[in-house]
Amino acid sequence: MNVSKLLILESWKKWSWIVVRAVLIIGLSFVILFPIIQKISTAIKHQSDLYSPIVVWIPQTITLDNFKEVIRIMDYWETLLNTVLLSSMTTILTVVSCALAGYGFARLKFKGSNILFAGVLLTILVPPTTILIPIYMNLKDFTLMGIIPLITGKPINLLDSYWPFILTSATANSLKAGLYIFIFRQFFRGIPKEVEEAAYIDGAGIGKTFTTIMLPNAIPAAITVTLFSFVWQWNDSFFTTTYLTSSKVMSTQLSSLPHNLQIQLESTTSGVDPFYLSLAQDTGILLAILPLIIIYLFVQRYFVESVERTGIVG
């Protein structure tokens, strides 16, 4: 009797865990997929379906005219190319600079290193809006510590160009750079010191040890930082709309899409339909995230493996 009760109890625990796990997975999948499915349903609707009381998810008239219109207004293909170039450039510079900074904090002990690393962690906690004005003013009148005015006679304005992204990425001050430095530091600390000591015995310096031994071993951390950096730069609207005003990238074009469409509708029709503006906005958002979805389908396996090896949890 006791054996049968134990078997029933074990079976009950097993099935309870299966049910709990299924509920969690279904719930998380719903939270993630619901907005995407909703935007797909909205993007393929005809304008007349917006006022139909019987249309909820499946439109009566499926059309791709919304995509064509939004692609034309956003100048989508040029915008896509510019966004890929900007995100790729900042990602490469961020990975290199943050890997160097992470290796320095992990292996090179110097006076004040703990205080500097505490400052790096502080950048993760402090909202970027608190330091936006000083950064903006510095980039608007960039002097490079007073050197540029000595040469040109006046500071230069780096706004409305890619230079703010290049400088911040190359100096490990880009978007979420504090998190990337922390990831590299934790990964480098997990590599045995004997590997470096063997390289030093063979005559390798710090630079050669980093480039030939430590960096190749940090491929999982580099993949994680690369994907995080690319996606966050792609989706960033705060710094992108602040630094860029005339360049065509996804964030700026997406934020100005309702305004541009409204101007066009006012010039061609007697009024502006707010529901159609919302439909166009959803279509633009879907087009903006579509490249990321395609990229994820190809790299998700490498991303999961890299996260497991870097030990990122929570």
TORPA-641233 format. One record per residue (C-alpha): residue in three letters; x, y, z; residue number from 0. Coordinates in steps of 0.5 Angstrom, whole numbers, plus 500, padded with zeros to 3 digits. Example, Ala and Ser with C-alpha at 12.3 -4.5 7.8 and 13.67 -1.06 7.14 Angstrom:
<sites>
+-----+-----+-----+-----+-----+
!   r !  px !  py !  pz !   k !
+-----+-----+-----+-----+-----+
! ALA ! 525 ! 491 ! 516 !   0 !
! SER ! 527 ! 498 ! 514 !   1 !
+-----+-----+-----+-----+-----+
</sites>
This chain:
<sites>
+-----+-----+-----+-----+-----+
!   r !  px !  py !  pz !   k !
+-----+-----+-----+-----+-----+
! MET ! 500 ! 500 ! 500 !   0 !
! ASN ! 506 ! 505 ! 502 !   1 !
! VAL ! 509 ! 503 ! 495 !   2 !
! SER ! 503 ! 505 ! 491 !   3 !
! LYS ! 502 ! 511 ! 495 !   4 !
! LEU ! 509 ! 513 ! 494 !   5 !
! LEU ! 508 ! 512 ! 486 !   6 !
! ILE ! 501 ! 516 ! 486 !   7 !
! LEU ! 505 ! 522 ! 489 !   8 !
! GLU ! 511 ! 522 ! 485 !   9 !
! SER ! 506 ! 521 ! 479 !  10 !
! TRP ! 502 ! 527 ! 481 !  11 !
! LYS ! 508 ! 531 ! 483 !  12 !
! LYS ! 511 ! 530 ! 475 !  13 !
! TRP ! 504 ! 531 ! 472 !  14 !
! SER ! 503 ! 538 ! 477 !  15 !
! TRP ! 510 ! 540 ! 474 !  16 !
! ILE ! 508 ! 539 ! 467 !  17 !
! VAL ! 502 ! 543 ! 468 !  18 !
! VAL ! 505 ! 549 ! 471 !  19 !
! ARG ! 511 ! 549 ! 466 !  20 !
! ALA ! 506 ! 548 ! 460 !  21 !
! VAL ! 502 ! 554 ! 463 !  22 !
! LEU ! 508 ! 558 ! 464 !  23 !
! ILE ! 510 ! 557 ! 457 !  24 !
! ILE ! 503 ! 558 ! 454 !  25 !
! GLY ! 503 ! 565 ! 458 !  26 !
! LEU ! 510 ! 567 ! 456 !  27 !
! SER ! 508 ! 566 ! 449 !  28 !
! PHE ! 502 ! 569 ! 449 !  29 !
! VAL ! 505 ! 576 ! 452 !  30 !
! ILE ! 510 ! 576 ! 447 !  31 !
! LEU ! 506 ! 573 ! 441 !  32 !
! PHE ! 500 ! 577 ! 442 !  33 !
! PRO ! 502 ! 584 ! 440 !  34 !
! ILE ! 506 ! 581 ! 434 !  35 !
! ILE ! 500 ! 577 ! 431 !  36 !
! GLN ! 495 ! 583 ! 433 !  37 !
! LYS ! 500 ! 588 ! 428 !  38 !
! ILE ! 500 ! 583 ! 423 !  39 !
! SER ! 492 ! 582 ! 423 !  40 !
! THR ! 492 ! 590 ! 423 !  41 !
! ALA ! 497 ! 591 ! 417 !  42 !
! ILE ! 493 ! 586 ! 412 !  43 !
! LYS ! 486 ! 590 ! 414 !  44 !
! HIS ! 483 ! 594 ! 408 !  45 !
! GLN ! 481 ! 601 ! 411 !  46 !
! SER ! 474 ! 599 ! 411 !  47 !
! ASP ! 475 ! 593 ! 416 !  48 !
! LEU ! 477 ! 598 ! 421 !  49 !
! TYR ! 469 ! 600 ! 422 !  50 !
! SER ! 466 ! 593 ! 421 !  51 !
! PRO ! 463 ! 591 ! 427 !  52 !
! ILE ! 464 ! 583 ! 425 !  53 !
! VAL ! 472 ! 584 ! 424 !  54 !
! VAL ! 476 ! 583 ! 430 !  55 !
! TRP ! 482 ! 578 ! 428 !  56 !
! ILE ! 481 ! 576 ! 421 !  57 !
! PRO ! 479 ! 582 ! 416 !  58 !
! GLN ! 474 ! 581 ! 410 !  59 !
! THR ! 479 ! 584 ! 405 !  60 !
! ILE ! 486 ! 582 ! 406 !  61 !
! THR ! 490 ! 587 ! 402 !  62 !
! LEU ! 498 ! 589 ! 402 !  63 !
! ASP ! 496 ! 596 ! 400 !  64 !
! ASN ! 498 ! 598 ! 407 !  65 !
! PHE ! 505 ! 595 ! 406 !  66 !
! LYS ! 506 ! 599 ! 400 !  67 !
! GLU ! 504 ! 606 ! 402 !  68 !
! VAL ! 508 ! 605 ! 409 !  69 !
! ILE ! 514 ! 603 ! 405 !  70 !
! ARG ! 514 ! 609 ! 400 !  71 !
! ILE ! 513 ! 614 ! 406 !  72 !
! MET ! 518 ! 611 ! 410 !  73 !
! ASP ! 523 ! 610 ! 404 !  74 !
! TYR ! 524 ! 603 ! 407 !  75 !
! TRP ! 529 ! 600 ! 403 !  76 !
! GLU ! 534 ! 606 ! 404 !  77 !
! THR ! 532 ! 607 ! 411 !  78 !
! LEU ! 533 ! 599 ! 412 !  79 !
! LEU ! 540 ! 600 ! 409 !  80 !
! ASN ! 542 ! 606 ! 413 !  81 !
! THR ! 540 ! 602 ! 420 !  82 !
! VAL ! 543 ! 596 ! 418 !  83 !
! LEU ! 550 ! 600 ! 417 !  84 !
! LEU ! 549 ! 604 ! 423 !  85 !
! SER ! 547 ! 598 ! 428 !  86 !
! SER ! 553 ! 594 ! 425 !  87 !
! MET ! 558 ! 600 ! 426 !  88 !
! THR ! 556 ! 601 ! 433 !  89 !
! THR ! 556 ! 594 ! 435 !  90 !
! ILE ! 563 ! 592 ! 432 !  91 !
! LEU ! 566 ! 598 ! 436 !  92 !
! THR ! 562 ! 596 ! 442 !  93 !
! VAL ! 564 ! 589 ! 442 !  94 !
! VAL ! 571 ! 591 ! 441 !  95 !
! SER ! 572 ! 597 ! 446 !  96 !
! CYS ! 567 ! 593 ! 452 !  97 !
! ALA ! 572 ! 587 ! 451 !  98 !
! LEU ! 578 ! 591 ! 452 !  99 !
! ALA ! 575 ! 594 ! 458 ! 100 !
! GLY ! 572 ! 588 ! 461 ! 101 !
! TYR ! 579 ! 584 ! 460 ! 102 !
! GLY ! 582 ! 590 ! 464 ! 103 !
! PHE ! 577 ! 590 ! 470 ! 104 !
! ALA ! 578 ! 582 ! 470 ! 105 !
! ARG ! 585 ! 582 ! 470 ! 106 !
! LEU ! 589 ! 588 ! 470 ! 107 !
! LYS ! 589 ! 590 ! 478 ! 108 !
! PHE ! 591 ! 598 ! 479 ! 109 !
! LYS ! 589 ! 603 ! 484 ! 110 !
! GLY ! 582 ! 605 ! 483 ! 111 !
! SER ! 580 ! 600 ! 479 ! 112 !
! ASN ! 574 ! 598 ! 484 ! 113 !
! ILE ! 572 ! 605 ! 484 ! 114 !
! LEU ! 572 ! 605 ! 476 ! 115 !
! PHE ! 568 ! 599 ! 476 ! 116 !
! ALA ! 563 ! 601 ! 481 ! 117 !
! GLY ! 562 ! 607 ! 476 ! 118 !
! VAL ! 561 ! 602 ! 471 ! 119 !
! LEU ! 556 ! 599 ! 475 ! 120 !
! LEU ! 553 ! 605 ! 476 ! 121 !
! THR ! 552 ! 607 ! 469 ! 122 !
! ILE ! 547 ! 601 ! 469 ! 123 !
! LEU ! 543 ! 603 ! 474 ! 124 !
! VAL ! 542 ! 611 ! 472 ! 125 !
! PRO ! 537 ! 613 ! 467 ! 126 !
! PRO ! 540 ! 615 ! 461 ! 127 !
! THR ! 536 ! 621 ! 461 ! 128 !
! THR ! 539 ! 624 ! 467 ! 129 !
! ILE ! 546 ! 625 ! 463 ! 130 !
! LEU ! 543 ! 627 ! 456 ! 131 !
! ILE ! 543 ! 635 ! 457 ! 132 !
! PRO ! 551 ! 635 ! 458 ! 133 !
! ILE ! 552 ! 629 ! 453 ! 134 !
! TYR ! 548 ! 633 ! 448 ! 135 !
! MET ! 551 ! 640 ! 449 ! 136 !
! ASN ! 558 ! 637 ! 449 ! 137 !
! LEU ! 557 ! 634 ! 442 ! 138 !
! LYS ! 554 ! 640 ! 440 ! 139 !
! ASP ! 560 ! 644 ! 441 ! 140 !
! PHE ! 565 ! 639 ! 441 ! 141 !
! THR ! 572 ! 641 ! 443 ! 142 !
! LEU ! 576 ! 634 ! 445 ! 143 !
! MET ! 578 ! 637 ! 451 ! 144 !
! GLY ! 580 ! 644 ! 448 ! 145 !
! ILE ! 584 ! 641 ! 442 ! 146 !
! ILE ! 579 ! 643 ! 436 ! 147 !
! PRO ! 579 ! 650 ! 438 ! 148 !
! LEU ! 586 ! 651 ! 437 ! 149 !
! ILE ! 586 ! 648 ! 430 ! 150 !
! THR ! 580 ! 650 ! 427 ! 151 !
! GLY ! 578 ! 656 ! 432 ! 152 !
! LYS ! 572 ! 654 ! 434 ! 153 !
! PRO ! 568 ! 648 ! 436 ! 154 !
! ILE ! 565 ! 643 ! 431 ! 155 !
! ASN ! 558 ! 640 ! 432 ! 156 !
! LEU ! 557 ! 633 ! 431 ! 157 !
! LEU ! 550 ! 632 ! 432 ! 158 !
! ASP ! 546 ! 630 ! 426 ! 159 !
! SER ! 551 ! 625 ! 424 ! 160 !
! TYR ! 554 ! 618 ! 426 ! 161 !
! TRP ! 560 ! 621 ! 430 ! 162 !
! PRO ! 556 ! 621 ! 436 ! 163 !
! PHE ! 555 ! 613 ! 436 ! 164 !
! ILE ! 562 ! 612 ! 433 ! 165 !
! LEU ! 565 ! 616 ! 439 ! 166 !
! THR ! 561 ! 613 ! 444 ! 167 !
! SER ! 562 ! 606 ! 442 ! 168 !
! ALA ! 569 ! 606 ! 441 ! 169 !
! THR ! 570 ! 609 ! 448 ! 170 !
! ALA ! 565 ! 604 ! 451 ! 171 !
! ASN ! 560 ! 609 ! 453 ! 172 !
! SER ! 555 ! 607 ! 448 ! 173 !
! LEU ! 548 ! 604 ! 450 ! 174 !
! LYS ! 548 ! 599 ! 455 ! 175 !
! ALA ! 555 ! 599 ! 455 ! 176 !
! GLY ! 556 ! 598 ! 462 ! 177 !
! LEU ! 552 ! 591 ! 462 ! 178 !
! TYR ! 557 ! 589 ! 456 ! 179 !
! ILE ! 563 ! 591 ! 460 ! 180 !
! PHE ! 560 ! 587 ! 466 ! 181 !
! ILE ! 559 ! 581 ! 462 ! 182 !
! PHE ! 566 ! 581 ! 459 ! 183 !
! ARG ! 569 ! 582 ! 466 ! 184 !
! GLN ! 565 ! 576 ! 469 ! 185 !
! PHE ! 567 ! 571 ! 463 ! 186 !
! PHE ! 574 ! 573 ! 463 ! 187 !
! ARG ! 574 ! 572 ! 471 ! 188 !
! GLY ! 572 ! 565 ! 469 ! 189 !
! ILE ! 578 ! 563 ! 465 ! 190 !
! PRO ! 584 ! 560 ! 469 ! 191 !
! LYS ! 590 ! 565 ! 470 ! 192 !
! GLU ! 594 ! 559 ! 468 ! 193 !
! VAL ! 592 ! 560 ! 461 ! 194 !
! GLU ! 595 ! 567 ! 461 ! 195 !
! GLU ! 601 ! 565 ! 465 ! 196 !
! ALA ! 603 ! 560 ! 460 ! 197 !
! ALA ! 603 ! 565 ! 455 ! 198 !
! TYR ! 607 ! 570 ! 459 ! 199 !
! ILE ! 612 ! 565 ! 460 ! 200 !
! ASP ! 612 ! 564 ! 452 ! 201 !
! GLY ! 614 ! 571 ! 452 ! 202 !
! ALA ! 607 ! 574 ! 450 ! 203 !
! GLY ! 605 ! 581 ! 452 ! 204 !
! ILE ! 598 ! 583 ! 455 ! 205 !
! GLY ! 596 ! 585 ! 448 ! 206 !
! LYS ! 598 ! 579 ! 445 ! 207 !
! THR ! 595 ! 575 ! 450 ! 208 !
! PHE ! 589 ! 578 ! 450 ! 209 !
! THR ! 588 ! 578 ! 442 ! 210 !
! THR ! 591 ! 571 ! 441 ! 211 !
! ILE ! 588 ! 567 ! 447 ! 212 !
! MET ! 583 ! 571 ! 451 ! 213 !
! LEU ! 579 ! 574 ! 446 ! 214 !
! PRO ! 578 ! 567 ! 442 ! 215 !
! ASN ! 576 ! 564 ! 448 ! 216 !
! ALA ! 571 ! 569 ! 449 ! 217 !
! ILE ! 567 ! 568 ! 443 ! 218 !
! PRO ! 560 ! 566 ! 447 ! 219 !
! ALA ! 561 ! 573 ! 451 ! 220 !
! ALA ! 562 ! 576 ! 444 ! 221 !
! ILE ! 556 ! 573 ! 441 ! 222 !
! THR ! 551 ! 575 ! 447 ! 223 !
! VAL ! 554 ! 582 ! 447 ! 224 !
! THR ! 554 ! 583 ! 439 ! 225 !
! LEU ! 546 ! 581 ! 439 ! 226 !
! PHE ! 544 ! 585 ! 445 ! 227 !
! SER ! 548 ! 591 ! 442 ! 228 !
! PHE ! 545 ! 590 ! 435 ! 229 !
! VAL ! 538 ! 589 ! 437 ! 230 !
! TRP ! 538 ! 595 ! 442 ! 231 !
! GLN ! 541 ! 600 ! 437 ! 232 !
! TRP ! 536 ! 598 ! 432 ! 233 !
! ASN ! 530 ! 599 ! 437 ! 234 !
! ASP ! 533 ! 605 ! 440 ! 235 !
! SER ! 529 ! 611 ! 439 ! 236 !
! PHE ! 531 ! 616 ! 445 ! 237 !
! PHE ! 539 ! 617 ! 443 ! 238 !
! THR ! 537 ! 616 ! 435 ! 239 !
! THR ! 532 ! 621 ! 435 ! 240 !
! THR ! 536 ! 626 ! 439 ! 241 !
! TYR ! 543 ! 625 ! 435 ! 242 !
! LEU ! 540 ! 625 ! 428 ! 243 !
! THR ! 534 ! 629 ! 425 ! 244 !
! SER ! 535 ! 629 ! 418 ! 245 !
! SER ! 538 ! 622 ! 417 ! 246 !
! LYS ! 533 ! 616 ! 415 ! 247 !
! VAL ! 534 ! 611 ! 420 ! 248 !
! MET ! 528 ! 606 ! 423 ! 249 !
! SER ! 527 ! 610 ! 429 ! 250 !
! THR ! 527 ! 617 ! 426 ! 251 !
! GLN ! 522 ! 615 ! 420 ! 252 !
! LEU ! 518 ! 611 ! 425 ! 253 !
! SER ! 517 ! 617 ! 429 ! 254 !
! SER ! 515 ! 621 ! 424 ! 255 !
! LEU ! 511 ! 616 ! 420 ! 256 !
! PRO ! 504 ! 619 ! 422 ! 257 !
! HIS ! 506 ! 626 ! 421 ! 258 !
! ASN ! 508 ! 625 ! 414 ! 259 !
! LEU ! 502 ! 621 ! 413 ! 260 !
! GLN ! 497 ! 626 ! 416 ! 261 !
! ILE ! 501 ! 631 ! 411 ! 262 !
! GLN ! 499 ! 627 ! 405 ! 263 !
! LEU ! 492 ! 625 ! 407 ! 264 !
! GLU ! 491 ! 633 ! 408 ! 265 !
! SER ! 493 ! 635 ! 401 ! 266 !
! THR ! 489 ! 629 ! 398 ! 267 !
! THR ! 483 ! 628 ! 402 ! 268 !
! SER ! 478 ! 632 ! 405 ! 269 !
! GLY ! 480 ! 630 ! 412 ! 270 !
! VAL ! 485 ! 625 ! 416 ! 271 !
! ASP ! 482 ! 618 ! 419 ! 272 !
! PRO ! 486 ! 617 ! 426 ! 273 !
! PHE ! 484 ! 610 ! 425 ! 274 !
! TYR ! 488 ! 609 ! 419 ! 275 !
! LEU ! 494 ! 613 ! 422 ! 276 !
! SER ! 494 ! 608 ! 427 ! 277 !
! LEU ! 493 ! 602 ! 422 ! 278 !
! ALA ! 499 ! 605 ! 418 ! 279 !
! GLN ! 503 ! 606 ! 425 ! 280 !
! ASP ! 502 ! 599 ! 426 ! 281 !
! THR ! 504 ! 597 ! 419 ! 282 !
! GLY ! 511 ! 601 ! 420 ! 283 !
! ILE ! 512 ! 598 ! 427 ! 284 !
! LEU ! 511 ! 591 ! 424 ! 285 !
! LEU ! 516 ! 593 ! 418 ! 286 !
! ALA ! 521 ! 595 ! 423 ! 287 !
! ILE ! 522 ! 589 ! 427 ! 288 !
! LEU ! 521 ! 584 ! 421 ! 289 !
! PRO ! 529 ! 584 ! 420 ! 290 !
! LEU ! 530 ! 583 ! 427 ! 291 !
! ILE ! 525 ! 577 ! 427 ! 292 !
! ILE ! 528 ! 574 ! 421 ! 293 !
! ILE ! 535 ! 575 ! 424 ! 294 !
! TYR ! 533 ! 571 ! 430 ! 295 !
! LEU ! 530 ! 565 ! 426 ! 296 !
! PHE ! 538 ! 564 ! 424 ! 297 !
! VAL ! 542 ! 566 ! 430 ! 298 !
! GLN ! 537 ! 564 ! 436 ! 299 !
! ARG ! 541 ! 557 ! 437 ! 300 !
! TYR ! 548 ! 561 ! 437 ! 301 !
! PHE ! 545 ! 566 ! 442 ! 302 !
! VAL ! 542 ! 561 ! 447 ! 303 !
! GLU ! 548 ! 557 ! 447 ! 304 !
! SER ! 552 ! 563 ! 448 ! 305 !
! VAL ! 548 ! 566 ! 454 ! 306 !
! GLU ! 548 ! 559 ! 457 ! 307 !
! ARG ! 556 ! 559 ! 457 ! 308 !
! THR ! 556 ! 566 ! 459 ! 309 !
! GLY ! 552 ! 564 ! 465 ! 310 !
! ILE ! 547 ! 570 ! 464 ! 311 !
! VAL ! 541 ! 569 ! 469 ! 312 !
! GLY ! 535 ! 573 ! 471 ! 313 !
+-----+-----+-----+-----+-----+
</sites>
